[in-house]
Amino acid sequence: MGNFFDNRILLITLTVWAVAQAIKVCLGIIQERRFNFRWFIGTGGMPSSHAAGAAALATTCGLQLGFASPVFALAAVFALVTMFDAQGVRRAAGQQAVILNQILDDVYQGRFEGNRLKELLGHSPFQVLVGAVLGIIFSYVLYTV
């Protein structure tokens, strides 16, 4: 039975995800000139850490087990679904939250006492593309080192 730290695929995937999150935090600090801890755990933003992690998982599976392996196929399909969801369904939900919050503001004129909906849920297609490219490149580099 192997050790957790012997699982190269998992470690590379988690490392790439953490790098993407760190880049997202750094870009947030540069753009807004402030630090927000929620950037570490929040969704949305540049680059997509969902896409980076999923692409890293698929790439590392392909490098270790072969790009014709069933495990790579599974990881690649998982990556595609994750990326589609990040820029499609979750982004649409975020856009709907913006509209619903605006309706609440208009109807209640700032007197609404409930919780506002979270507006930043998904990624733009560009954020997903950058995350995927980052995931592929970083996982390849980490795998070959």
Helices and strands as residue ranges (DSSP letters): G 4-6, H 8-32, H 38-41, H 49-65, H 70-87, H 89-108, H 125-144
